[in-house]
């Protein structure tokens, strides 16, 4: 039985998404996937620290949907930087 939104198929799918305005979305996605490739999807402290730091650095491109989450991301990112965690990004968004 299939639920709404779920597709069962034997072939790979491809999705094209367009962001307007794009701003630095491509750099954000490259960095986010680099973090996930490094850590996998395990919510380790370093993974959370790097992801929160990345979300803060790309605040204009990616926002959390809830004000509380936005505050928590900012706090975790600042604490992470204070503790010495640095994002090992492949692309420097500040360049």
N, C-alpha and C positions, 0 to 999 in steps of 0.2 A: 504494500500500500504506500502510495506516494503522498507526501504532505505538500502543501502549497509552497512554491518556491524551490522545491527540490527536483532535480532532473537526474534521472538514471540513464546513463548512456555508456557505450563501450568506446567512445572516441573522446579525445581531448577537446576542450572548448577554448575559445579565445574571446576576450572581452576588450573592447576599446573604450577608454574613458577620456573625456576631454575636460580640462579644468580651465575656467575663465574667471578672472584672470589667473594665469598660471603662476605668476610670481616665481617663487623658488621651489615649487612643488616637486619638480624632478629631482633636485638636490635632496629634499627631505626624504623622498621615497628611496633614493639610492643609499642614503645614510641609514634609514630604518631597516632596509633589507640587509645591509652590511652588519648591523647590530644583531639581527636575527640569525644571520649565517654564522656569526661568531659564537653566539650563546645558545642558539636554538630558541625554542619558545618556553624554556624553563624560567620561571619568575625568580631568578637568583637576585641577590641584592645589586650586583653589578649590572645585570640586564635592566632592572627597574631604574637604577641611577642613570644609566646611559640613555634610556628611552625618555625619561623625564627631562634630562638635560637637552636632548634633541628637540622635544616638544616646546621647550621654552625658547630655544634658539630660533625655531621656525614658527613662532607665535602668530605671525601674520598669515602664514599658509595653513596651519592646522590648529584648530581650537577644539578643546574638549567641549562636549555639549552641555555640561552642567557647571555652574559657577563654583560649586564645592570642589569638583574634580580639578578645575583650573587652578584653584588655590592650592590644592594638595600637590599637583604636579610642580608648581612653582616652588613650594616648600621643599619637596624631595630633591628637586634639581639644585637648589641653593645649598641644602645640607650635603648633597653629593659632592658638589664643587668644593665646599669647605673641608670635607673629609679627604679630598684629593682624587675623587673619581673624575676622570676626563673621558669624554666620548672619543672612541677610536674611530672617528668618521673617516670615510674614504674621500669625501668631498668637504672642503672647508666652506661653510655657508657665509663666513664673514669675509671671504676673499673677494 
